[in-house]
Amino acid sequence: MQKPLILVTNDDGITAPGIRHLVEFMNEIGEVIVVAPNSPQSGKGHAITINQTLTFEEISLEGPQKDYSLSGTPVDCVKFALDKILPRKPDLVVSGINHGANSSINVIYSGTMSAAVEAGVEGLQAIGFSLLDFSWDADFSQAKEYIQNIVKKVLENPLPKGIVLNVNIPKLLKDEIKGVKVCRQAKAKWEENFDERINPHGKKYYWLTGYFNNMDSGEDADETALANGYISIVPVKFDLTAHEELENLRKMME
């Protein structure tokens, strides 16, 4: 039987430890092609490159997979892979493993998840993986079995078109992870301010600072699951329509 074709991408860059671990995990499941940014693209959301040209190159990295670096965003990587690199439509697109959380409101800022969502736009199966550890030396191996199990289940039981999975993994040892919970996105937001500073030339500049404000203690929320030692899985779709308000709005506009 033909092995499933798996496209791997991320937003931390093609040489980031997170994606190299994900590639290693996927090599045990299918035929892997990597198309990822040639530099960090965190926080780019669903941005695409329209005012600059793109370049790509095949690079040699450890493993049987093919690796291509692209001078663009994570969404660019998915679009470019589908149009110029992949021999056929992939059976699965996996994005990550991100260095840091993409739970709750972070999903809309995340380049990692935007790559997965872009795959969903194209009707493809897709999963974004994130580890709640921003360290470059984070231990991604602890979640290997969970990641592979989730991937296999999606390959065996395809999701409805347009639905992708946002998977967040707590910063715990393998034996400390309590399991997996399917959740909803927690109601939370960043409380931000711009710290004003002065450079050596006397000009003002600003540095974004703030803290994450979780306003949701619901048992079915992803932040709750993560805080309690579970891997959270949230189904995500790109349709942002507030369907529950359509009828009320129609009446208001009569």
N, C-alpha and C positions, 0 to 999 in steps of 0.2 A: 504494500500500500504506500501511496505517496505521503510523505511527511507533511504536516501542516506548515504552511509558509507564514512565518511570524516576522512582522516589521517591529523593530525596537527603536524608540527615540526617547528624548528627554529634554529638560531645559537647563541642566547644569553643565552641559557640554559633553562631547563624545568620550573624553578621557576621565570623566568623573567616576569615582569608585562605585557609586550607586548604579549607573548604567552598565558598568563592566560586570558587576554581580548579576544584574538582570539578564544580560547576554549569556553569561555562564549558565544560569538556571534554565533559560529558554533553549539553549543548545541541547539539553537533555530531552526536550519535548519535540522540537521540530527543526525545520530549515530556517535559519535566521539571517535576516539582512538588517543591518543597522544604518539608519540615516539620522544623524543628530547634529546639533549646532557645533560649530568649530570653536565656540566660546560660550561662557555662561549667559543664559537668557532668562534668568529667574524674574518673575513678576511681569513678564511680557504679556500675559493673558493670551487673547486670541489675535494678537498683532500679526500682520503680514507685511512683507517688504514690497513696497510699490515705488519708492523714489530712488532705489539703488539697484544695481545689478546683483545677481547671485552667482557664486562660483562654488564648485564642489570638487572633491578629490577622493579617490579611494585610498585608504591608508591601511597599513599592515599592523594589526594588533593580535594579541594571543587568542587562539581559538579557531574553529572551522568556519565561522560566520564571515560574511563580507561586511566591511565597515566603510561607510562614506561620511565625510564631514561636509557640512553645508554652511555657507556664510549667511545664515538667515535665522529666523525664529523657529520654535518648535512646530508651529502650524505650517510654516514654509516647508519644513522637513517632510511632513506628511504629504502635502500637496506635490512636492517635487518627487518624492519616492514613487507615488502612484503614477505620475506622468512620465518620468524619465528613467527610473532605475528598476523597479520591480518587474519581473517577467510575467506576472499575473497578479490579480487582486489577492491580497494577503488573507489568510484565514483568520488572522488576529493581529491587532495592533496593540502593543504594550508600551507604556510610557513610564519612565522612572529609572530606577527607584529614586525618588526625589529626596534630597537632603533637607528634611524639615517637613512639617505638617502641611497638608492641603485639605484639612477638614473644615467643616462649617463654611463661613463666608470666604475663606481662602481659595475655594474652588474657582471663584470668578477672576482672581488675580493670577492664578497658576498657569504658567506655560506648560507644565507637565500635563495638567488636566485638559488644557485647551487643545493639545495635540490629540488626546483621546477623543475629545468632543468633535474635533474636525474629522476624525475617522468615522465617528457616528453620523456626521452629516453625509458622508459618502456611503452610508448604509453598511459599514463594516463593524465587526465585533471589536470592542476596544476596552482596555482597562488601564487606569492610571494608578501607579503604586507610589506611596510616600512613607518614609520612616520619620518618626518624631525625634529626629536627631540631626542637628545642623552641622555636626562635626564632620570634617573631611575624613576622619579616621573612624567613622561610625561602623558598627558591626552589622552588616546587612545579612550575613549568613544565618543569623538566628531565625529569620523568617522564611528561609528557603522552602521548606516543606509546605508552609501555608500558601506562599505565592504560587508554587507549582500546582498545588491542589486546586486553587481558585481558577488558574488558567485552564487546567484540564476539564474542570466542570463547565466552563464557558464554551470550550471547544466541543464538548459532548452535548451541551444543552444551549444552543445559541439564544442570545437575548433578542427581544423584539428590536426591529430596525429603529435606529435613533436613540437607543438606550445604551449608555456606557456605564462602567463601574468606577467609582472613586474609592480606592482602598487605602486606608491609613493604618499604619502599624505602630503600636506603642514602643517606646524605647525600653525594652525588657529582654532578658535572656529567654531562650526558647522555652525552657521549663516554666518560666514565669507567665508566659502568655496563656490566658485562660481559654482562648478559643476565638471564634469569629461571630460577630453579630451584624445582621442586616439592619441598617438604621436609616433615619432621616437626617437631613442637614440641620445642625443645631442653630438656634437663633443667637447669633453673636456678631460682633463687629470690632473693628479696630478703633480705639480712641486715640486720635493722632494730633500731633502738633509739629510745627516746623521750628526747630531749634536755630535761632539766629546767631551767626558767628561772624568774625571779621578775619579776612585773610591777611597775609603779611603786607599786602599792598593797600590795606585800609578799606577794601571793598567788602560789602556784606555778602554772605552766602548762607544757605539754609540746608539743614540736615533733618530728614524726616525721622521722627521718633514717635513713640507711643506704646500702648499696651493692648493686649487682646482682652476684650470684655465679653465673657460668656454669660449670657442672660437666660440660659436654658438649662434646667436641671432634669428635663424629661428623661425617663428611663430608655426611651427609644431614640435619643439623640446621639449623634456620632461622638460628640465631646464627652458625653457620659460614659459611653462604651470604652473609649480610649482611657479615660481616667480610672476606670475599673479594671484595666488590664486586658481588654479585648481588642482584636482587630476589627475596625469598623468598615462596613461595605455600604456605600450609598449609591443607589441607581440614579443616574443623572441624564437629563435630556437637554437638547439645545433649543427646544421650543420654549420661549420665555413668556408666552401668552398667559395672562391671568384668566384662564377659562371660566373660573367661578364668578368673574365680574362681567362677563360679556353681556348677559341679559340685563343686568342693572344699568350698564352703560348705554345699551340700546334704548332702554326706556327713558333715560335721562336726556338722550339726544333727540328724542322725538319732537 
